[in-house]
C-alpha cells in the first residue's frame, strides 16, 4: 500500500476567520436576518445552545488544529436542518470539510434529541 497523505485546503484552516459563527455575531443587530439564516430566533438558539452544549462537547484544541467550537457545531447543524444542503455544500459556509460535518451533524442532532 502506498503512503497516504492528508492535504488540507488552506482556506479550511481559517475557520475562525470565515466561520458562519462570525456572521451570526453581525446578524444580532438584524433579528429578521438572524431568523432567516437559522430559521430560529436568537433567544431560542441560546436556549438550545445551553441545553445541548454538555451533550455535544467534544475534542479540545491540539497543536495540530483548533477544535470545532460548540457554536460552530450547533450552527452547522441548524444550517443543515434549515437548508437541507449536502455536507459538500455546507463546507463553504461552515468552513469545515464534509468528513467532520458527517460526524458533527449527526452527533449534534442526537444531542438535540436527548436535550428535549
C-alpha positions in Angstrom: 0.0 0.0 0.0 1.2 3.5 -0.8 1.7 6.3 1.6 -1.5 8.2 2.2 -1.0 12.0 2.6 -3.6 14.4 4.0 -3.7 17.8 2.4 -6.0 20.4 3.9 -7.1 23.2 1.8 -5.6 26.4 3.2 -8.9 28.2 3.4 -10.3 25.4 5.6 -7.5 26.2 8.1 -9.0 29.7 8.6 -12.3 28.5 10.1 -12.1 31.2 12.8 -11.9 33.9 10.2 -14.6 32.7 7.8 -17.0 30.8 10.1 -20.7 31.4 9.9 -20.5 32.0 13.7 -18.9 35.3 12.8 -21.8 36.2 10.6 -24.2 35.4 13.4 -22.4 38.0 15.6 -23.1 40.6 12.9 -26.7 39.5 12.5 -27.5 40.1 16.1 -28.5 43.7 15.2 -30.8 42.4 12.4 -33.1 39.8 14.1 -35.0 39.1 10.9 -31.8 38.2 9.1 -30.7 36.1 12.1 -34.1 34.2 11.9 -33.8 33.9 8.1 -30.3 32.4 8.4 -31.0 29.8 11.1 -34.9 29.6 11.0 -35.0 30.3 14.7 -34.7 33.4 16.8 -31.6 34.2 18.8 -33.3 33.6 22.1 -34.3 30.1 21.1 -30.8 29.5 19.7 -29.3 30.5 23.1 -31.8 28.3 25.0 -31.0 25.3 22.7 -27.3 26.0 23.0 -27.4 25.9 26.8 -29.4 22.7 26.7 -27.3 20.8 24.2 -23.8 22.1 25.0 -23.0 19.5 27.7 -24.1 16.8 25.2 -22.1 17.8 22.2 -18.8 18.9 24.0 -16.0 17.1 22.1 -12.4 17.5 21.4 -10.1 20.1 22.8 -7.5 22.1 20.8 -4.3 20.3 19.9 -1.0 21.6 18.5 -2.2 20.4 15.1 -5.7 22.0 14.9 -8.3 24.1 16.7 -11.2 22.1 17.9 -14.6 22.8 16.4 -16.4 25.0 18.9 -19.9 24.3 20.4 -21.3 27.3 18.5 -19.8 26.0 15.2 -21.2 22.6 15.8 -24.7 23.8 16.6 -24.7 26.5 13.8 -23.6 24.0 11.2 -26.3 21.5 12.3 -29.0 24.1 12.3 -28.0 25.3 8.8 -28.1 21.7 7.6 -31.6 21.3 9.1 -32.8 24.6 7.8 -31.5 24.3 4.3 -31.2 20.5 3.5 -27.9 21.2 1.9 -25.3 18.5 1.4 -22.2 18.3 3.6 -20.2 19.1 0.5 -22.1 22.3 0.0 -22.1 23.2 3.7 -18.3 23.1 3.8 -18.3 26.6 2.3 -20.4 28.3 4.9 -19.2 26.2 7.9 -15.5 26.2 6.8 -15.3 22.5 7.7 -14.7 19.7 5.3 -17.5 17.2 4.6 -15.8 14.5 6.7 -16.1 16.3 10.1 -19.5 17.6 9.2 -20.6 14.0 8.6 -19.7 13.3 12.3 -20.6 16.6 13.9 -24.1 17.0 12.4 -25.4 13.5 13.5 -23.8 13.9 16.9 -25.4 17.3 17.4 -28.8 16.0 16.2 -28.5 13.2 18.8 -27.7 15.9 21.4 -30.7 18.0 20.4 -32.9 14.9 20.6 -31.6 13.9 24.1 -31.9 17.5 25.3 -35.6 17.7 24.6 
